[in-house]
Amino acid sequence: MPGFHGVRSTLPAVTLAALTTLGGLSCGGGSSSPTTPSNPTQTNTITITAAGVSPKDIQIAAGTRVRFVNNDNRSHNMSSDPHPEHTDCSEINQVGLLSPGQSRETGNLNVVRTCRFHDHDLPASTSLQGSITIR
């Protein structure tokens, strides 16, 4: 049957296209936005040092957690904006007080938005403020 043969010969191409699409989606692809944005930084870790937080602004996929690592010699109490209510992104409040050398993750950041954070004990210190953009 020539018609059946034609269908069979296109099946591998269709399957390959579907697998390529699925593979791209599982690796964060399938979007027209660049995979390595220049600003904000694409990472899931924010490091705290005596100089402040680095990177200050990050971009993550929805449903992701962000790890805060305290590499400073003093404790930091990381919280969501605004100060002192901390109500914008309550998932960040799960980080809380980090002693030197300690790290902790936020809750799952599921809602597409930008969440700002700060050190609750030093709310005016701009070096300890930043943002997480969930996309």
C-alpha positions in Angstrom: 0.0 0.0 0.0 1.7 3.2 -1.1 -0.5 5.4 1.1 0.4 3.4 4.2 4.1 3.5 3.3 3.9 7.3 3.0 2.4 7.6 6.5 5.1 5.3 7.9 7.9 7.3 6.3 6.7 10.5 7.9 6.1 9.0 11.3 9.8 9.0 12.3 10.1 12.7 11.3 7.0 13.6 13.3 8.2 11.6 16.3 11.7 13.2 16.1 10.1 16.7 16.0 7.9 15.9 19.0 10.9 14.5 20.9 13.0 17.6 20.1 10.2 19.8 21.3 9.8 17.9 24.5 13.5 17.7 25.1 13.7 21.5 24.7 10.9 22.0 27.2 12.5 19.8 29.8 15.7 21.8 29.5 14.0 25.1 29.9 13.8 25.7 26.1 10.8 26.4 24.0 10.8 30.1 24.8 11.8 32.9 22.5 13.6 34.7 25.4 17.4 34.2 25.6 18.6 31.4 27.8 21.4 33.5 29.3 20.0 36.9 30.0 22.5 39.7 30.6 20.4 41.1 33.5 19.0 39.6 35.7 21.4 36.7 36.1 20.0 33.2 35.6 20.9 31.1 38.7 19.2 29.6 41.7 21.8 30.7 44.3 22.3 34.0 46.0 25.5 34.4 48.0 25.8 36.8 51.0 29.2 38.2 51.8 30.5 41.3 53.7 30.1 43.1 50.4 26.4 42.2 50.1 24.3 39.8 48.0 25.5 38.4 44.7 24.0 38.4 42.3 21.6 41.1 43.3 19.0 40.3 40.6 18.2 36.8 39.3 15.8 35.1 37.0 14.3 31.7 37.6 11.6 29.5 36.1 8.2 29.3 37.9 8.1 26.5 40.5 11.8 26.9 41.4 13.4 27.5 44.7 16.3 29.9 45.4 19.2 29.0 47.8 20.7 31.7 49.9 24.2 31.0 51.1 25.7 33.1 54.0 29.5 33.4 53.3 29.7 36.4 55.6 31.2 36.3 59.1 27.9 37.6 60.6 24.3 36.4 60.6 21.7 37.7 58.0 18.0 37.6 58.3 16.7 37.4 54.7 13.1 38.4 54.1 10.6 39.5 51.4 9.8 43.1 50.8 8.2 45.3 52.1 9.9 45.9 55.4 8.7 45.1 58.1 5.6 43.3 56.9 7.4 40.9 54.4 4.2 40.1 52.6 5.1 40.4 48.9 6.6 36.9 48.4 6.2 34.9 51.6 8.2 32.0 50.0 11.4 34.1 50.6 10.6 34.4 54.3 11.4 30.6 54.7 15.1 31.6 54.4 15.0 33.7 57.6 18.0 33.9 59.8 21.2 32.5 58.4 24.3 32.1 60.6 27.7 32.3 59.0 28.3 29.3 56.8 24.6 28.3 56.7 22.3 28.1 53.7 18.6 27.6 53.2 16.1 27.6 50.3 13.0 29.6 49.7 9.7 27.9 49.2 8.7 27.1 45.6 8.3 30.4 43.8 5.3 29.5 41.6 3.7 32.9 40.7 5.2 34.8 37.7 6.3 38.1 39.1 9.3 39.9 40.6 10.0 39.4 44.3 12.3 41.9 46.1 14.2 40.9 49.2 16.3 42.4 52.0 18.1 41.7 55.3 15.4 42.3 57.9 18.0 43.4 60.4 19.6 45.9 58.0 16.6 46.9 55.8 18.3 50.1 54.5 21.4 48.4 53.4 21.1 48.4 49.6 24.0 45.9 49.3 21.8 43.4 51.0 18.7 44.0 48.7 17.9 42.3 45.5 15.2 40.7 43.4 14.1 37.4 42.0 12.2 37.5 38.8 10.0 34.4 38.3 9.0 33.7 34.7 
